[in-house]
Amino acid sequence: MQIPEIPNLVHYAIPFFVLTVIIEVILTVKVKLEDYEFKDAATSITMGLGNVFIGLLTKGLVFGVFFFLYQYRLFTIPFTWWAWFILLFAEDFAYYWNHRIAHESRLFWASHVVHHSSTKYNLSTALRQTWSGSFYTFIFWAPLAIIGFHPLMIVTQMSVSLLYQYWIHTELIDKMPKWFEAVFNTPSHHRVHHATNPQYLDRNHAGIFIIWDKFFGTFEPEVEKPVYGLVKNINTYNPIKVAFIEWYTMFNDIFTSKTTLGKRFLYLFKPPGWKHDGTGKLSMDLRKEWEENKKGEV
C-alpha cells in the first residue's frame, strides 16, 4: 500500500490561529464594545503552545501504540477517498466518546478540565489545551487502528477535527443555517458545552457532527445565555496551576480521604464532584435541581 506524505496540519494552521485571534480581539472591542481579557487569552495561548511542544514528545508514543495495534488489523484500508469519508465519521465517533468520558471520569477530566478553565469564550479559548492528556487519551482512537485505518490516517483526521473545532469557540457568530445546526457542531452548540448553567452541564460533546449527541441523549440547545467556566472556578492565570491543579486535588482526595482503599480508588473513575461519603454533587444532581425549580415556577 502506497503511503502518502501528509504534513502536520496543526503546525501549518498556527499563523491562521494568530491572525484570527487578533481579528476577534478587534471585533470584540470595537463592535461589541466589550473589554477583551488579555491575561486570560495569554494563558490560553501559553497552554496551546505547551500542548504543541508536548505533542512533539508524545507523537512517537501515539504512533508506536497505533502501529503495534495495526499489525493485528482486521482489514487493510487504503488511502482512498471513500476510506477518508468513512474515517471522518469513525474518528468523530471516537472523539465523542473520548470527550464524553472526559466529563464523566475524573481521571480523564483531570486533563480535559484545562480546556474549560477559562471564564471567557473566544477563539483563544480553543487554544487552551491540556499538557497531560496526550499521554493517555489517545486510547479512544486505538480501535481505529485495529479496524484497519493506517495510523497516519488516524492522526491526520484527529488534526482535522481539532482544526474544525477552532472556529466554533466564539460569541461573534450567533446561529448557523438550520440545516447546518441540525448536523454539525456550531458556535451555538459548543457555547452550551462550555457553560456552567445547570441545564448545560455535560452536554454537546460533539467534535464535528452534533448528531452523536442527539442520538445518545446528550444534546441541549442554546436558550439561556451561557455562563462560562467551571462550577468552581480556579481563578488563576498561572499556566502551571491551570495544567495541574485538578491532578493535585484528585490525588489529594485519593490519599487523604478517610475511607477504604477501594473507595479511594474510585476517585479516579467516578465523575467530578463525587465524594465517598455522599456529600458531593455531580452535574446530574445540579441539573435535577434546576429541573425541579423550573417545575416549581410553572
C-alpha positions as CSV (number, residue, x, y, z in Angstrom):
1,M,0.0,0.0,0.0
2,Q,1.4,3.4,-1.0
3,I,1.6,5.8,2.0
4,P,1.5,9.5,1.1
5,E,3.4,12.2,2.9
6,I,1.0,14.3,5.0
7,P,2.2,17.4,6.9
8,N,1.3,18.3,10.4
9,L,-1.8,20.3,9.7
10,V,-2.0,21.9,13.2
11,H,1.5,23.4,12.8
12,Y,0.6,24.9,9.4
13,A,-2.5,26.4,11.0
14,I,-0.7,28.3,13.7
15,P,-0.4,31.5,11.6
16,F,-4.1,31.3,10.9
17,F,-4.8,31.0,14.6
18,V,-2.8,34.1,15.4
19,L,-4.4,36.2,12.7
20,T,-8.0,35.2,13.6
21,V,-7.4,35.8,17.3
22,I,-6.2,39.3,16.5
23,I,-9.3,39.9,14.3
24,E,-11.6,38.7,17.0
25,V,-9.9,41.0,19.6
26,I,-10.6,44.0,17.3
27,L,-14.2,43.0,16.6
28,T,-14.9,42.3,20.3
29,V,-13.5,45.7,21.4
30,K,-14.8,47.8,18.6
31,V,-18.0,46.2,17.5
32,K,-19.3,44.6,20.7
33,L,-17.8,47.4,22.8
34,E,-16.6,45.0,25.4
35,D,-13.2,44.7,27.2
36,Y,-11.1,41.8,25.9
37,E,-9.5,39.8,28.7
38,F,-5.9,39.8,27.6
39,K,-4.5,38.0,30.6
40,D,-7.0,35.1,30.1
41,A,-6.1,35.0,26.4
42,A,-2.4,34.9,27.2
43,T,-2.9,32.0,29.5
44,S,-4.9,30.1,26.8
45,I,-2.2,30.8,24.2
46,T,0.5,29.6,26.6
47,M,-1.4,26.4,27.2
48,G,-1.8,25.9,23.5
49,L,2.0,26.4,22.8
50,G,2.8,24.0,25.6
51,N,0.4,21.4,24.1
52,V,2.1,21.7,20.7
53,F,5.5,21.3,22.3
54,I,4.4,18.3,24.4
55,G,2.8,16.8,21.3
56,L,6.2,16.6,19.7
57,L,7.3,14.4,22.6
58,T,4.2,12.2,22.6
59,K,3.8,11.8,18.9
60,G,6.2,8.8,19.0
61,L,4.2,7.2,21.8
62,V,0.9,7.6,19.9
63,F,2.3,6.3,16.6
64,G,4.1,3.4,18.4
65,V,0.8,2.2,20.0
66,F,-1.2,2.7,16.8
67,F,1.4,0.8,14.7
68,F,1.6,-2.0,17.2
69,L,-2.2,-2.5,17.0
70,Y,-2.2,-2.0,13.3
71,Q,-0.2,-5.3,13.0
72,Y,-3.3,-7.1,14.2
73,R,-5.8,-5.2,12.0
74,L,-8.9,-6.8,10.7
75,F,-8.7,-5.1,7.3
76,T,-6.2,-3.2,5.3
77,I,-7.9,0.1,4.4
78,P,-6.2,2.0,1.6
79,F,-5.6,5.8,1.3
80,T,-8.7,6.3,-0.9
81,W,-11.4,8.9,-0.9
82,W,-14.1,6.5,0.5
83,A,-11.7,5.5,3.3
84,W,-11.3,9.1,4.3
85,F,-15.0,9.6,4.2
86,I,-15.7,6.6,6.5
87,L,-12.8,7.8,8.8
88,L,-14.4,11.2,9.0
89,F,-17.4,9.7,10.9
90,A,-15.4,6.9,12.6
91,E,-12.9,9.3,14.1
92,D,-15.6,11.7,15.2
93,F,-17.5,8.9,16.9
94,A,-14.3,8.0,18.8
95,Y,-13.9,11.7,19.7
96,Y,-17.5,11.9,21.0
97,W,-16.8,9.1,23.5
98,N,-13.4,10.4,24.5
99,H,-15.0,13.8,25.1
100,R,-18.0,12.4,27.0
101,I,-15.9,10.2,29.2
102,A,-13.6,13.2,29.9
103,H,-16.7,14.7,31.6
104,E,-17.8,11.5,33.4
105,S,-14.5,10.1,34.7
106,R,-12.2,12.2,36.9
107,L,-9.1,10.6,35.5
108,F,-9.8,12.0,32.1
109,W,-11.4,15.2,33.5
110,A,-8.0,16.0,35.2
111,S,-6.5,16.7,31.8
112,H,-9.6,18.0,30.0
113,V,-10.6,20.5,32.7
114,V,-7.9,22.7,31.3
115,H,-10.0,23.5,28.3
116,H,-12.9,24.5,30.4
117,S,-11.0,26.6,33.0
118,S,-11.5,30.0,31.2
119,T,-14.5,32.1,32.2
120,K,-14.3,33.7,28.8
121,Y,-15.3,32.2,25.4
122,N,-13.4,33.3,22.4
123,L,-11.0,31.9,19.8
124,S,-8.1,31.9,22.3
125,T,-10.2,29.5,24.5
126,A,-9.9,27.0,21.7
127,L,-6.1,27.1,22.1
128,R,-6.3,26.3,25.9
129,Q,-5.3,22.7,25.6
130,T,-4.1,20.1,28.0
131,W,-0.4,19.4,28.8
132,S,-1.1,15.9,30.1
133,G,-4.0,14.4,28.0
134,S,-1.8,13.4,25.0
135,F,-0.1,10.8,27.1
136,Y,-3.1,8.6,27.5
137,T,-6.4,9.9,25.9
138,F,-5.3,8.5,22.5
139,I,-6.5,5.1,23.7
140,F,-10.0,6.1,22.5
141,W,-8.8,6.1,18.9
142,A,-6.8,2.8,19.2
143,P,-9.7,0.7,17.9
144,L,-9.5,2.5,14.5
145,A,-6.0,1.0,14.0
146,I,-7.3,-2.5,14.8
147,I,-10.1,-2.0,12.3
148,G,-7.5,-1.2,9.7
149,F,-7.1,2.5,9.3
150,H,-3.4,3.4,8.9
151,P,-2.0,5.3,11.9
152,L,-1.1,8.3,9.7
153,M,-4.7,8.5,8.5
154,I,-6.0,8.4,12.1
155,V,-3.6,11.1,13.4
156,T,-4.4,13.3,10.3
157,Q,-8.1,13.0,10.9
158,M,-7.6,13.8,14.6
159,S,-5.9,17.0,13.5
160,V,-8.7,17.9,11.0
161,S,-11.2,17.5,13.9
162,L,-9.1,19.8,16.1
163,L,-8.9,22.4,13.4
164,Y,-12.7,22.3,12.7
165,Q,-13.4,22.9,16.4
166,Y,-11.3,26.1,16.5
167,W,-13.8,28.3,14.8
168,I,-16.7,27.3,17.0
169,H,-15.1,29.0,20.0
170,T,-16.6,32.4,19.5
171,E,-19.6,34.5,20.6
172,L,-19.4,36.6,17.4
173,I,-21.3,34.0,15.4
174,D,-24.9,33.6,16.7
175,K,-26.6,30.8,14.7
176,M,-25.7,29.0,11.5
177,P,-28.4,28.0,9.0
178,K,-30.9,25.4,10.4
179,W,-29.7,22.6,8.2
180,F,-26.1,23.2,9.4
181,E,-27.1,23.4,13.1
182,A,-29.0,20.1,12.7
183,V,-26.0,18.2,11.6
184,F,-22.8,19.9,12.6
185,N,-21.2,21.3,15.7
186,T,-21.5,25.1,15.8
187,P,-20.6,28.0,18.0
188,S,-24.1,27.9,19.5
189,H,-23.9,24.2,20.3
190,H,-20.4,24.5,21.7
191,R,-21.2,27.6,23.8
192,V,-23.6,25.2,25.6
193,H,-20.8,22.7,26.2
194,H,-18.6,25.4,27.8
195,A,-21.4,26.8,30.0
196,T,-21.9,26.2,33.8
197,N,-25.6,26.7,33.7
198,P,-27.1,23.5,35.3
199,Q,-29.1,22.5,32.2
200,Y,-25.9,22.8,30.0
201,L,-23.5,20.7,32.1
202,D,-22.1,17.7,30.3
203,R,-23.9,18.4,27.1
204,N,-23.0,18.7,23.5
205,H,-19.8,16.6,23.4
206,A,-19.6,16.7,19.6
207,G,-16.4,17.2,17.6
208,I,-17.6,17.8,14.1
209,F,-21.1,16.2,14.0
210,I,-23.7,17.1,16.6
211,I,-25.6,14.0,15.5
212,W,-23.9,11.9,18.1
213,D,-25.3,14.0,21.0
214,K,-28.7,13.8,19.5
215,F,-28.5,10.1,19.1
216,F,-27.1,9.3,22.6
217,G,-29.2,11.9,24.5
218,T,-26.6,14.5,25.4
219,F,-27.8,17.3,23.2
220,E,-29.0,20.6,24.6
221,P,-29.9,23.7,22.5
222,E,-28.7,27.1,23.5
223,V,-31.6,29.0,25.0
224,E,-30.4,30.8,28.2
225,K,-27.3,32.9,27.9
226,P,-24.3,30.7,28.8
227,V,-22.1,31.4,31.8
228,Y,-18.7,30.1,31.1
229,G,-16.0,28.4,33.2
230,L,-16.2,25.7,35.9
231,V,-18.8,25.0,38.6
232,K,-16.0,26.0,41.0
233,N,-13.6,28.3,39.1
234,I,-9.8,28.0,39.8
235,N,-9.3,31.8,39.5
236,T,-5.7,31.9,38.2
237,Y,-3.8,32.8,35.1
238,N,-0.8,30.7,36.1
239,P,-0.3,28.1,33.3
240,I,1.3,25.6,35.7
241,K,-1.7,25.7,38.0
242,V,-4.2,25.6,35.1
243,A,-2.4,22.5,33.8
244,F,-2.0,20.5,37.0
245,I,-4.4,21.8,39.8
246,E,-7.0,19.1,39.1
247,W,-4.4,16.4,39.2
248,Y,-3.3,17.7,42.6
249,T,-6.8,17.9,44.0
250,M,-7.7,14.4,42.6
251,F,-4.6,12.7,44.2
252,N,-5.2,14.7,47.4
253,D,-8.7,13.2,47.6
254,I,-7.3,9.7,46.9
255,F,-4.5,9.8,49.6
256,T,-6.2,11.9,52.3
257,S,-9.8,10.7,52.3
258,K,-10.6,8.7,55.4
259,T,-12.2,5.7,53.7
260,T,-11.4,2.3,52.3
261,L,-8.7,1.7,49.7
262,G,-11.4,0.7,47.3
263,K,-13.4,3.9,47.7
264,R,-10.2,6.0,47.4
265,F,-9.5,4.2,44.1
266,L,-13.0,5.3,42.9
267,Y,-11.9,8.9,42.9
268,L,-10.1,8.1,39.6
269,F,-13.1,6.8,37.8
270,K,-16.2,8.5,39.3
271,P,-17.4,11.8,37.9
272,P,-16.0,15.2,39.0
273,G,-17.7,16.2,42.2
274,W,-18.1,12.6,43.6
275,K,-17.4,12.1,47.3
276,H,-17.1,8.8,49.0
277,D,-19.3,10.0,51.8
278,G,-22.1,11.0,49.5
279,T,-21.7,14.8,50.2
280,G,-20.5,15.6,46.7
281,K,-22.7,17.0,43.9
282,L,-22.5,15.7,40.4
283,S,-23.6,17.6,37.3
284,M,-26.6,15.4,37.0
285,D,-27.6,16.4,40.6
286,L,-27.3,20.1,39.7
287,R,-29.4,19.5,36.6
288,K,-32.1,17.7,38.6
289,E,-32.3,20.6,41.0
290,W,-32.7,23.0,38.1
291,E,-35.4,20.9,36.6
292,E,-37.3,20.8,39.9
293,N,-37.0,24.6,40.3
294,K,-38.4,25.1,36.7
295,K,-41.4,22.8,37.6
296,G,-42.0,24.9,40.7
297,E,-42.1,28.1,38.7
298,V,-44.8,26.7,36.4
